[in-house]
Amino acid sequence: MSDRAQPEPGSTLAFRELEHLVRNLGEELSTFRRRAHQAESRLKALGNSDAGDAAAEERVSALEAENARLRSRLEQASARTRAMLDRVRFLRQQHVLGSEP
């Protein structure tokens, strides 16, 4: 008869390691679930409150205003860049026409 009834020492060690890993994974999963539930309840509380998150709303409106200012500056810079390119083209044409005999 073989010794199949008794597990091999290597497989016992591997089984214990696997058991430990599964236990740790279960603990991590429960931690993540708890954190997710807390985040969901905070989000629901913010959504259900009449005032909402006033600081976030103020920050959003400030960012929107800044975004509008930056878009305006970008449009102005683009217009100035196009004007400079037009001048460079004109000067290049003048140079080419001036150098022809």
matplotlib code that plots the C-alpha trace (Angstrom):
import matplotlib.pyplot as plt

x = [0.0, 1.1, 1.3, -1.5, -3.5, -1.0, -0.4, 3.1, 5.0, 5.3, 1.6, 0.7, 2.9, 1.4, -2.2, -1.4, 0.0, -3.0, -5.3, -3.4, -3.7, -7.4, -8.0, -6.0, -7.9, -11.2, -10.2, -9.1, -12.4, -14.4, -12.3, -12.9, -16.6, -16.8, -15.0, -17.3, -20.4, -19.1, -18.3, -21.7, -23.4, -21.4, -22.3, -26.0, -25.8, -24.3, -27.0, -29.9, -28.8, -30.4, -27.2, -25.1, -21.3, -21.1, -17.3, -17.3, -19.9, -17.8, -14.7, -16.5, -17.8, -14.3, -12.8, -15.4, -14.6, -10.9, -11.5, -13.4, -10.6, -8.0, -10.1, -10.3, -6.5, -5.9, -8.1, -6.3, -2.9, -4.0, -5.1, -1.8, 0.1, -1.9, -1.2, 2.6, 2.6, 0.8, 3.6, 6.3, 4.8, 4.5, 8.1, 9.3, 7.4, 8.9, 12.4, 11.9, 10.5, 13.2, 16.0, 14.8, 16.5]
y = [0.0, 3.5, 6.4, 8.3, 8.7, 11.1, 14.3, 15.1, 17.7, 20.1, 19.9, 20.7, 23.7, 24.9, 24.3, 26.4, 29.2, 29.1, 29.1, 32.2, 34.0, 33.3, 34.5, 37.8, 38.3, 37.9, 40.5, 42.9, 42.4, 43.2, 46.3, 47.5, 46.7, 48.8, 51.7, 51.5, 51.6, 54.5, 56.4, 55.6, 56.8, 60.1, 60.6, 60.0, 62.4, 65.1, 64.5, 64.6, 67.7, 71.0, 73.0, 70.4, 70.8, 74.6, 74.6, 72.3, 74.4, 77.5, 75.8, 74.7, 78.2, 79.6, 77.1, 77.8, 81.5, 80.9, 78.6, 81.4, 83.9, 81.4, 80.7, 84.5, 84.9, 81.9, 83.5, 86.8, 85.0, 83.1, 86.3, 88.0, 84.9, 84.9, 88.6, 88.0, 85.2, 87.4, 90.1, 87.5, 86.2, 89.8, 90.5, 87.3, 88.2, 91.7, 90.2, 87.7, 90.4, 92.8, 90.4, 89.5, 91.5]
z = [0.0, -0.6, 1.8, 0.0, 3.3, 4.7, 2.8, 1.7, 3.7, 0.7, -0.1, 3.5, 3.5, 0.2, 1.5, 4.7, 2.5, 0.3, 3.3, 4.7, 1.4, 1.0, 4.6, 3.9, 0.6, 2.4, 5.0, 2.3, 0.4, 3.5, 4.1, 0.5, 0.8, 4.1, 2.4, -0.6, 1.6, 3.5, 0.3, -1.1, 2.0, 2.0, -1.7, -0.9, 2.0, -0.2, -2.9, -0.4, 1.4, 0.4, 0.6, -1.1, -0.9, -1.0, -1.1, -4.1, -5.9, -5.3, -6.5, -9.7, -10.4, -9.8, -12.2, -14.8, -14.6, -14.8, -17.8, -19.6, -18.9, -20.2, -23.4, -24.0, -23.6, -25.9, -28.6, -28.2, -28.4, -31.5, -33.2, -32.5, -33.7, -37.0, -37.4, -36.9, -39.4, -41.9, -41.4, -41.8, -45.0, -46.3, -45.5, -47.1, -50.3, -50.2, -49.8, -52.6, -55.0, -54.0, -54.7, -58.3, -61.1]

ax = plt.figure().add_subplot(projection="3d")
ax.plot(x, y, z, "-o")
ax.set_aspect("equal")
plt.show()
